[in-house]
């Protein structure tokens, strides 16, 4: 009889790569204004941009939030301002 093979332990996150503390994230502006989110350390660093899609009570509204990190495990997501339309694009529509 042969000795059983030891199989490596399967994990979806490398514990040495993840921060040791959960991140506290605040949203400013748009439909998520005032929302506070706790991102578990096991998910890694917060994303640099978050997209929120609102589908209720009318047309689809897409909002993008950009992260501004703060000291420690905290950050603020600010609503990205819409870029002004290029005049050439409006001229083509006429």
C-alpha positions, 0 to 999 in steps of 0.5 A: 500500500502506498502512502496517500499523497498530500494535496496542496490546500486550495484557497482563492486568496493569498493571505500574504497579499491581502491587507491585514485590516478591512477597508472603510470606504465612503461614497460622495455624490450621485446616487450612492452619496453617503454610503459607507462600505466595509471591504473585507481584507480577504478581497484585497485592495479596493478597486480604483473605479466603481461603476454603479448602474441605476435601472429603476424609475426611468432611464438607465443612469450610469455613475462612476466613482474614483477612489481617493485613498486615505491614510490607513485602510480607508478611502473616499469614492468621489463621483466622476464628473461627466466630460463636456461633449465635444463640439465635433460630436454635436456638429455631426448630430445636426 
